[in-house]
Amino acid sequence: MADTTVKVDPAVRDRLMVLARERGMTMRDLIAELAGATPTQEELLKRYEETRAYCETHFGVTFTDEESDRVEKVWQDLEAGRPVDSL
């Protein structure tokens, strides 16, 4: 595989360098690790569908689309630091 160059701000480059050094790896390996550990939207959807099917099969729990939307809103509120109503 051929190498390529990624252009980033110097502050981003410097932060990546610090993170790589703290992990005892090269910046190249750090970026590869980050890319490999971050799921795509397609992978997240597949994981969601598999989890939903598992819950239905093993626990007899069926989630409606409305319930899924509500749970998604709760997560967004939690991430944003907003108060959350109970589910």
Salt bridges, closest charged atoms under 4 A:
ASP3 OD1 - ARG28 NH1 3.11
ASP14 OD1 - ARG13 NH2 2.85
GLU50 OE2 - LYS46 NZ 3.69
GLU56 OE2 - ARG52 NE 3.97
ASP65 OD1 - ARG52 NH2 3.53
ASP77 OD2 - LYS73 NZ 2.76
ASP77 OD1 - ARG82 NE 2.83
